[in-house]
Amino acid sequence: MDQPVSRKRKKRRAALNVRNEAPIPACDTALWEQINQVNTKLTAYIQAIEQVALVSVTDKSGKIIYANEVFCEVSGYSQDELLGQNHRVLNSGHHPKAFFVNMWHEITHGRLWHEEICNRSKNGSLYWVDSTIVPLRNTDGQIDRYLSVRVDITANMEREGHLQKRLNARMCLFEMRREILQASQVGTLRNLILEKLVGAMQFSHLAVSSMLIDGKYYSSDTTMSPDTQHLPTLQGEIRSKHKVRGWIKVQYREPRPFLLPEEQDVIQSASEDFALWLERNETEEYVRYQANHDGLTQLPNRCHMKRILDRLIGERRHNIGRFAVLFIDLDHFKIINDSLGHETGDLLLKEVAKKLTSCVRKEDIVARQGGDEFIVLICNVNSYGDVETVAQKIVEQIKLPFTINNSVLYIGASIGIAMFPDDGETVDTLLRSSDLAMYEVKQAGRNSYQFFSSEMNRLVVEGHRMKVALHEALNRHEFELYFQPIMDHSSQRIVSMEVLLRWRRAGNELVSPGKFIPLAEESGLIIPIGAWVLRAACQQIESWRRQGIEVPRLTVNLSMKQLGTKQFVHDVITILRETGVRADCITLEVTESMLAENTTDVAQKLHQLSSLGFHIAVDDFGTGYSCMALLKNYPIDLLKIDQTFVRNICADKNDAAIVIAIIAMAHGLGMRVVAEGVETPEQLDFLSEKNCDFYQGYLFYKPQPASDIVNSLRRSDVFVSLR
């Protein structure tokens, strides 16, 4: 049954022009009944639509000329506020301009238009409607109004959006976690998270994501400031290692129609995942740093430096350029480390690292090679002068005093320099070249710098080959003993003979002792070679005695490395026992510098040897410490004056004074004296006048092999036995 129609509703129907107000001809009853039936149905339709739909009518320009009660209830506007307003008052900004261009194109051409629209209510909230717009024509058939019928679908859209956003949220988290597993740079990951979070939001065009981490602010919208507390906000804390380091936010520039809990879940999960990545990345960074840096000085370590050097070589091969490698070894550091302790040594190394860093540019690299060795890479070198300036600066800075634990310490720096590509094109070659140059500085007196040269390399190659040959020389029986008599001038007789080592290589090549003895010392081969010399000398004594030849005492040279071995005295006793030679047939000769090397250990061993019957001689006296306090601690029987003083004894007053002083000092300590290198009668006369005891030199005998010297030994009147 139809409800009574109010006066207001009648007016609305009139606005819709849904009734034909023209009088019905009385003659056409059938037509009137048909019209009345249609009108009754239309009235019922309008009443039904009015109850559930948002109905409005606009003129051609879009100005609202009618809006029903449901329209007012949903939009929040009264009729008085709506009538006369353009329909744009409801625009939410959700749809692009093209959306409305298409709508107007359709309805202005008389076509029905249907679409879902997001509108904004008076209070700012958004709502969705399923909208149908029908063009209305006047009696002339021209479009002059538009009827809009809308159904509120906000609840449906929320349900659909909820499901879709749950899917979007999961996809967003999946993509972020996949990127987190692969990410290596914090900046890249940070930007990706901000981008993904915006895309995961229901109204992404209104969303702005931002992050505050360790005091630094980042945003997907650079125009957005951190001070936006008034905006709708979803936020998650970045909590790492039990402290809050920042937050991740998503904010909306305008209010939203409804909230989705999944959005907060996504943000919270993103914050937690990012915090875990930070912890993992920082742990990995720490491990990488420790693996690549020296724990004491925090400089790049040897392995890291070699990688840097390798990269530098690769870059310079493509872009022609030079750089320098400085190999730095600290002078006398071992003395400080041993005497003051490793703690002081470590503190000194840290200070050295600071000084080295201060001597170079930011682009240059300082690394610790190990121990007291450092490497400096000077990049982009224009000339040798550039490198020389840096090297000189380092030398000057390192020789300045260091104050460590209230102690003033002095050290020096020996620097070897290799240039790329002149002195090598590989990491190992450059390091080797700079190391060789540094060794030359050490040999020349330390506390300076030296550029590598090809001559250094030639000498090293030659030395290496000689070392290899030295290893084989003992097994091949290439060593020989030569003997040089020591004379008693007053009796013109041999009192002793010094045993000298010669190396005759394959092809009868005789190698100078000055070449192979230092190599034997350096390589440690001097220990087995020295033992062979002592054994061979003892065997020669026994061989001559079996021939009925009286043999004077033989003098055998010892090296510091021999004397430094723990079993040295035991090995000497074993040789005597196995060869049957008495200890008093041998004089063991040490150098003056050896006596100062390790006083306690050397003194103990020399006293043991002396007590066994060996005579002890000091060679090269006058070239080292020349200290009576040094001599009194040892059981010395014989001093040998170095030939550098004897050579100019008749022409140089200083040399003459030194020789006279040595003879007087030795006699005062109950020692006898041998002058080495006597080559002229004038030298002999001077020494004889100053009461020198014995003489050795070319004036009497040159060094000879056993087969030659034996002829002199067979004449029993030419020597004096000191046994």
SVG drawing of the C-alpha trace seen along z (x, -y; Angstrom):
<svg xmlns="http://www.w3.org/2000/svg" viewBox="-14 -28 180 71">
<polyline fill="none" stroke="black" stroke-width="0.4" points="0.0,0.0 1.4,-3.4 2.4,-5.7 1.2,-9.3 3.5,-11.6 4.7,-14.7 4.8,-18.1 8.7,-18.0 8.8,-14.7 6.3,-16.2 8.7,-19.1 11.6,-16.6 9.6,-14.7 8.8,-17.9 12.6,-18.6 13.1,-15.2 10.4,-16.0 9.1,-12.5 5.4,-13.5 3.5,-14.7 1.6,-17.8 -0.3,-18.3 -4.1,-17.5 -5.2,-14.1 -7.9,-14.2 -11.1,-12.8 -11.9,-11.0 -8.9,-8.8 -9.6,-6.7 -7.5,-3.8 -4.4,-6.0 -5.0,-7.7 -5.0,-4.4 -1.8,-3.3 -0.1,-6.5 -1.4,-6.2 0.0,-2.7 3.4,-3.8 3.3,-6.7 2.4,-4.5 5.3,-2.1 7.7,-5.0 6.7,-6.5 7.4,-3.1 10.8,-2.9 11.7,-6.4 10.6,-5.7 12.7,-2.5 15.8,-4.2 15.4,-7.2 15.6,-5.0 19.0,-3.3 20.7,-5.3 22.5,-8.7 20.5,-10.6 21.5,-13.9 20.9,-16.1 23.4,-18.5 23.1,-21.0 25.3,-20.9 28.2,-22.7 28.1,-20.2 26.3,-22.4 24.1,-20.5 20.4,-21.3 19.1,-18.4 20.4,-16.0 18.3,-13.5 18.5,-12.8 20.7,-9.7 23.1,-11.8 23.2,-14.4 23.6,-11.8 26.6,-10.0 28.3,-13.2 27.7,-15.0 26.5,-18.2 23.0,-19.7 20.9,-20.4 21.5,-24.1 25.2,-23.5 25.0,-21.3 22.6,-23.1 24.4,-25.5 27.8,-23.9 29.9,-22.3 30.1,-18.5 33.9,-18.9 33.2,-19.7 33.2,-16.0 36.4,-15.2 38.8,-13.1 41.8,-13.5 42.0,-9.7 41.3,-9.6 43.5,-11.0 42.4,-13.7 41.9,-11.3 39.2,-9.5 36.9,-12.6 37.8,-13.5 36.5,-10.2 33.3,-10.6 32.4,-14.0 33.2,-12.7 30.6,-9.9 27.8,-11.8 28.0,-14.9 27.6,-12.6 24.4,-11.2 25.8,-7.9 25.3,-6.4 28.4,-6.2 29.0,-3.7 32.1,-3.5 33.2,-3.3 34.2,-6.6 36.0,-7.6 34.5,-10.8 35.4,-12.9 32.8,-13.8 32.5,-17.1 34.5,-15.8 37.3,-14.7 36.7,-11.0 36.6,-9.1 33.8,-6.9 33.3,-4.8 30.2,-4.7 29.0,-2.7 27.9,-5.5 25.6,-5.6 25.1,-8.9 22.3,-9.3 22.0,-12.4 18.5,-14.0 17.1,-15.9 14.6,-18.7 11.5,-19.0 13.8,-20.1 15.8,-16.9 18.9,-18.7 20.9,-17.4 20.5,-19.9 20.8,-17.9 22.5,-14.8 20.9,-12.3 23.4,-10.5 22.4,-7.4 25.0,-6.2 25.2,-3.2 27.5,-3.4 30.0,-0.5 32.6,-1.6 32.0,1.5 32.5,3.8 35.6,1.9 37.0,2.2 36.5,6.0 38.0,6.4 40.8,4.0 41.4,5.9 42.0,9.1 44.0,7.4 46.1,5.5 46.8,8.7 48.1,10.1 50.0,6.9 51.4,6.9 52.7,10.4 54.2,9.7 55.8,6.6 57.4,8.4 58.5,11.3 60.1,8.8 61.8,6.8 63.1,9.9 64.5,11.2 66.3,7.9 67.5,7.9 69.2,11.3 71.0,9.9 71.6,6.3 75.2,5.2 74.7,1.4 72.6,-0.2 71.7,-3.1 70.3,-0.8 68.3,1.3 67.0,-1.8 65.6,-3.3 64.1,0.0 62.2,0.4 60.8,-3.2 59.7,-2.5 58.1,0.9 56.2,-0.4 54.6,-3.2 53.4,-0.6 52.0,1.7 49.6,-1.0 45.9,-1.1 46.2,-4.7 49.7,-4.7 49.3,-8.0 48.7,-9.7 51.4,-7.8 54.8,-9.0 57.4,-6.7 60.3,-7.9 63.1,-6.6 65.2,-7.9 68.3,-5.9 71.2,-6.9 70.1,-10.5 69.8,-10.8 66.4,-11.4 65.4,-9.9 62.0,-10.2 60.4,-9.0 59.2,-12.6 62.1,-15.0 59.7,-17.9 58.4,-16.2 59.9,-17.3 60.4,-15.0 58.0,-17.3 54.7,-15.9 53.1,-14.5 49.7,-15.9 49.4,-13.6 47.9,-10.1 50.9,-7.9 51.9,-4.2 55.2,-3.6 57.7,-0.8 60.8,-1.1 64.2,-0.1 65.6,1.7 69.1,3.1 71.4,4.5 68.8,3.6 68.5,-0.1 66.2,-2.1 68.3,-3.4 65.4,-5.0 62.0,-4.4 60.2,-3.7 57.0,-5.6 54.3,-5.7 52.2,-8.9 49.2,-10.0 48.9,-13.5 45.1,-13.3 42.7,-11.2 41.8,-7.7 38.4,-6.1 39.3,-3.1 42.3,-1.5 44.0,1.8 45.8,3.6 48.1,5.3 49.6,1.9 50.9,1.6 52.1,5.2 54.1,4.5 55.8,1.5 56.6,3.3 58.0,6.3 60.0,4.0 61.5,2.3 62.4,5.5 63.9,7.0 65.9,3.8 67.2,3.9 68.3,7.5 70.1,6.6 71.9,3.8 73.2,6.1 74.2,8.7 75.8,6.2 77.7,4.5 79.0,7.8 80.2,8.7 81.8,5.3 83.6,5.8 84.8,9.2 85.9,7.9 87.7,5.0 89.5,7.2 90.5,9.5 91.9,6.6 93.5,4.5 96.3,4.8 94.9,5.2 97.5,3.0 97.9,0.0 94.5,0.3 96.4,-0.1 95.7,2.2 97.5,5.5 99.8,7.3 97.1,9.3 94.8,6.2 97.8,4.1 98.7,6.7 95.1,6.6 95.1,2.8 98.5,2.9 97.1,5.5 94.1,3.3 96.4,0.2 98.5,2.1 95.4,3.1 94.2,-0.6 97.6,-1.9 97.9,0.6 94.8,-0.9 95.5,-4.5 99.2,-5.1 100.6,-6.4 103.2,-5.8 103.1,-5.0 105.8,-4.2 106.1,-1.4 108.1,-2.4 109.3,0.6 110.1,-0.8 112.0,1.1 112.6,-0.5 116.2,-0.8 117.1,0.6 113.4,1.4 114.4,4.9 116.7,3.4 113.8,1.4 111.4,4.3 113.8,6.7 115.0,4.2 111.8,2.3 109.2,5.0 106.6,5.7 104.1,3.3 106.4,0.4 107.3,1.8 103.6,1.9 103.0,-1.6 105.9,-2.8 104.6,-1.0 101.2,-2.8 103.0,-6.1 105.1,-5.3 101.9,-4.4 100.4,-7.8 103.6,-9.6 103.7,-7.7 100.0,-8.5 100.7,-12.2 103.6,-12.2 101.4,-11.2 98.3,-12.5 94.8,-11.1 94.9,-9.2 98.1,-7.4 98.1,-4.2 100.0,-3.2 100.0,0.5 101.8,2.6 103.8,5.4 104.4,7.1 106.8,6.8 108.6,3.4 108.0,3.2 105.6,0.9 104.6,0.3 103.6,-3.1 102.0,-3.3 102.4,-6.8 99.8,-7.1 99.8,-9.4 103.5,-10.1 104.8,-12.7 108.5,-12.3 111.1,-10.6 111.5,-13.9 107.9,-13.6 108.7,-10.3 112.1,-11.5 110.3,-14.3 108.0,-11.9 110.8,-9.5 112.9,-12.3 110.0,-13.5 109.4,-10.1 113.1,-9.7 113.1,-13.1 109.9,-12.4 110.9,-8.9 114.2,-10.0 112.6,-12.6 112.3,-11.4 109.2,-9.4 108.0,-9.6 106.5,-6.3 105.6,-5.6 107.7,-8.6 110.7,-7.2 112.3,-9.1 113.1,-6.6 115.1,-7.1 114.8,-5.0 115.4,-5.4 113.8,-4.3 115.5,-2.5 113.4,-2.9 113.6,-1.0 111.7,-2.5 110.4,-0.7 108.6,-2.5 105.8,-1.1 106.3,-0.2 110.0,-0.8 111.0,1.7 108.2,4.2 104.7,4.8 103.5,7.3 102.8,7.2 105.6,9.6 108.1,8.0 107.5,4.5 107.7,5.7 110.8,7.6 112.5,4.7 111.6,2.3 112.8,4.8 116.1,5.2 116.6,1.4 115.8,1.3 118.4,3.9 121.0,1.8 120.1,-1.1 120.7,1.2 124.0,2.2 125.0,-1.4 124.4,-2.6 120.6,-2.8 118.3,-5.8 118.0,-6.8 116.3,-5.8 117.4,-4.2 115.7,-3.7 115.9,-0.2 118.4,0.4 118.9,3.2 122.4,3.8 120.7,4.7 118.7,7.3 121.7,8.7 123.6,9.1 120.6,10.8 120.2,13.2 123.9,14.0 123.7,14.4 120.7,16.7 122.5,18.9 125.6,19.0 123.5,19.9 122.0,22.9 125.6,23.9 126.7,23.5 124.1,26.0 125.6,28.6 129.3,27.7 129.7,29.8 128.2,32.9 130.4,32.4 133.6,31.9 134.2,28.5 135.7,26.9 139.5,26.8 141.7,25.7 144.5,23.3 147.1,22.5 148.9,19.2 151.8,19.4 152.1,17.0 155.8,16.2 158.0,15.5 160.3,12.8 163.1,13.3 163.5,17.0 162.2,16.7 160.1,19.8 156.5,20.8 154.6,20.7 151.1,21.4 149.1,21.5 145.7,19.9 143.2,22.2 141.5,20.4 138.5,21.8 138.5,21.9 135.7,22.9 136.7,24.5 133.7,24.9 133.2,27.2 135.5,26.1 138.3,25.2 136.8,21.8 138.1,20.5 135.5,18.4 136.7,15.5 135.8,15.9 134.6,12.3 131.7,13.5 130.6,16.8 131.3,16.3 128.7,13.5 126.1,15.6 126.9,18.6 126.4,16.4 123.1,15.0 121.7,18.4 122.8,20.3 125.1,22.6 128.0,21.3 127.1,23.7 127.6,26.9 130.5,25.4 132.2,24.2 131.9,27.7 133.4,29.1 136.4,26.7 137.2,27.7 136.8,31.4 138.9,31.1 141.6,29.2 141.8,31.9 141.9,34.6 144.8,32.7 146.7,32.6 146.4,36.4 147.3,37.0 150.5,35.0 151.4,36.7 151.0,40.1 153.5,38.9 155.9,38.1 155.5,34.3 155.6,32.1 152.6,29.7 152.2,26.3 149.0,25.2 146.2,24.4 144.0,21.4 140.4,22.0 137.9,19.1 134.5,19.3 131.3,17.5 128.8,15.9 126.1,18.3 128.3,21.3 129.0,20.0 125.3,19.2 124.1,22.7 123.3,24.5 125.2,27.6 128.3,25.9 130.7,27.0 129.3,30.5 129.9,30.6 133.5,29.5 134.2,32.1 132.7,34.8 135.0,33.7 138.1,34.0 137.1,37.4 136.4,38.7 139.6,37.3 141.9,38.0 143.2,34.4 143.9,32.7 142.3,29.3 145.7,27.6 146.5,28.2 143.8,25.7 143.4,22.0 139.8,20.9 139.5,17.4 136.6,15.0 136.1,11.4 136.0,8.5 132.3,7.7 131.3,11.2 132.4,10.6 129.9,7.7 127.0,9.6 125.9,11.7 128.3,11.3 126.9,13.9 126.4,16.7 129.7,16.1 131.8,15.8 130.4,19.0 131.1,21.0 134.6,19.5 135.5,20.3 134.3,23.9 136.5,24.2 139.5,22.7 139.1,25.1 139.3,27.9 142.7,26.7 141.8,24.6 143.6,21.3 141.4,18.3 142.3,15.5 140.5,12.3 140.7,11.3 140.2,7.9 141.1,6.1 140.8,2.4 137.9,2.3 135.1,2.8 134.7,1.8 138.5,2.1 137.6,2.0 139.7,3.5 136.6,4.0 135.3,6.2 138.5,8.2 138.8,8.9 135.6,10.9 137.0,13.5 139.8,16.1 141.8,14.4 145.3,15.7 146.0,13.8 145.1,10.5 145.3,10.0 145.8,6.4 143.7,5.8 145.6,5.3 143.8,1.9 146.0,0.4 149.2,2.3 148.9,1.2 149.8,-2.5 151.7,-2.0 154.8,-3.7 153.0,-6.7 150.0,-7.4 150.7,-8.5 147.2,-7.7 147.5,-4.1 151.0,-3.8 149.6,-5.1 146.7,-2.7 149.0,0.3 151.4,-0.8 148.4,-1.1 147.0,2.3 150.4,4.0 150.8,2.3 147.3,3.0 147.5,6.7 150.8,7.2 149.4,5.5 146.5,8.1 149.0,11.0 148.1,11.5 150.3,12.0 149.9,10.0 149.8,11.0 150.0,8.3 148.1,9.2 148.8,8.1 152.6,7.6 153.9,7.1 157.0,4.9 160.3,5.0 159.5,1.5 156.3,2.7 158.1,5.6 160.9,3.4 158.3,1.0 156.4,3.9 159.5,5.6 160.7,2.4 157.3,2.1 157.7,5.6 154.9,7.2 155.1,11.0 154.1,12.6 153.5,11.6 151.3,12.9 151.3,11.7 152.6,12.0 156.1,10.9 156.5,14.4 153.9,16.7 150.8,16.4 147.9,18.8 148.7,22.2 146.9,25.6 148.1,28.5 150.0,30.0 152.2,26.9 152.7,25.9 153.8,29.4 157.2,28.8 157.8,26.1 156.6,28.2 159.0,31.0 161.9,28.8 161.7,29.1 163.8,26.1 161.3,23.7 158.7,23.8 158.4,23.7 156.0,26.1 153.9,24.3 152.5,27.5"/>
</svg>
